[in-house]
């Protein structure tokens, strides 16, 4: 206070102190600390000592000191009624130079309180936004670097090399690769659960992060761990991810040009472009497997969340509070938002639209190619079918694992992935509802899978070929009436078994083995497990379970996920083993798989009924067709002999009908050719000899059983 040009202190005669749970310096109004869990403020002043100090931050909070005057200090030094000093010119002089303000951390466990960070986070960063030395950010949380960071690089290189070698060998062995895409899709969906705001148990989070490798997650490579002196900003990693497919396109172009030049100098000019189709197909495969990860990465820029409790701002969860603030001019989110919109159109919308255009524009080729695949036609036969071989190399990875009538099913899978990512964004602040929508999406996918069974496993090749042969027969106008009888007899012979004695048990075991290794069964099991995982997430987020209940549920979910992955690995290993070592036994495993892959196994004849041991003769160890055997019923042998004659007659009749069907098809084809040639002015073509043509297509004795399906 200044009187007559003499300055005196306010507090020469009296001084006011703040009560406990309030804070304030000399000349300030006292401000309450409130509930530390809601305000993040802990008052450390006590009446006994008479200390008046600023509060400290609660665990999960960070104190920032703002210079005064500042809008964040409006309740203290900026208040018009605060006691302050005034200069001789009447200007108010603040008592303090800074004022405290508490802000919540992301994640909350990063801050230990009193502006200190947990071991994984850097104490020098504001609000513990950066990872400490020796840690890297994965899924918005700092994880420890491996002891030997170079192991990550070597592991990635070895994984790529091994995967390329295995893929090459599988292609040589003609192994159906559809089973691999089923497992990859399942792993990608599980990895998405780690991004939800659910307090998953640590073991499940670690498992989800490990499965994110199937998303080609660049964070797993941990570039921050390679060199402690080099810091990789989030913006750099984000651009690397979204440009990765385009970089693969550039690599494919370079490989194409290099091979083109090589063939030119090697005088292989008739095959200059033969390698282009395969490169094109590989690029499409990369786009497909990265679709979910790319969509999720692009939408991350729009995934701005509030802190708990809210501080009035939103932040990108994977970035943190220091650089991840949203909707502020010049922020990282505003810089990346235009790019995110462009890549959302290119990847999330553009890729499915392109696949839809290809599949429906060339629908006839797609269906015919799958029909030829079911027929097991060699490449030499496809090369003569109007560019069908080139089309297969270019686009088959988008439909090869599905039945011809479900050639579009990849669009259903892409829609499922897109729905999961979009739901995770739209309902990011309603975690329970978010998990409900994801669960609904997975349940709809499961229902469609069970109803339609779109996958075409190796065992189903012959059945698919038979169905399309039957469809072709129905569309032939001038096929005689015996064709329908022949088709019905053919279906009866392929699907009906007549067993005596213990043959029923053998058939039951065989059907169980078929179901175990059927791709549709594998997909259904994995989808159902994903539904249960989403359901468990709702339980974890409810907060209604005790620690014991939460731990028990965590173990159940962990066992379920690991069991489903083990089941998939078993089926995949079985496919690989039979493909690479068909002559070696592995606990009888190859016998089961080979029996499923053959057109008919040893207990089922394509053109005959199967006769199993007669239970009436088990007591004396004789077979029913044995003339010796004690007091066997002679009438039984007579009946069996008559049935054998009937079966032989039916076999002969079926073969004759097949010949007639084939001859009728040849006549129909000839008539069409005659009409075309008359229109063009050429003479009529000679009538083909149906019998000679049919005999020329005769197969070996072992393949004779599959001839009917081929016709």
PyMOL commands that set and color helices and strands:
alter all, ss='L'
color gray80, all
select helices_A, chain A and resi 10-12+36-39+71-73+108-110+126-128+150-172+178-195+202-215+218-221+223-225+234-265+269-271+276-289+291-300+332-361+363-374+379-382+388-398+404-406+409-426+431-452+458-475+482-495+503-517+519-542+547-580+589-597+615-617+634-680+690-696+704-710
alter helices_A, ss='H'
color red, helices_A
select strands_A, chain A and resi 2-3+6-7+22-23+31-32+41-42+56-57+61-67+85-86+92-93+98-104+111-113+116-117+135-138+141-144+304-306+314-316
alter strands_A, ss='S'
color yellow, strands_A
deselect
rebuild
show_as cartoon
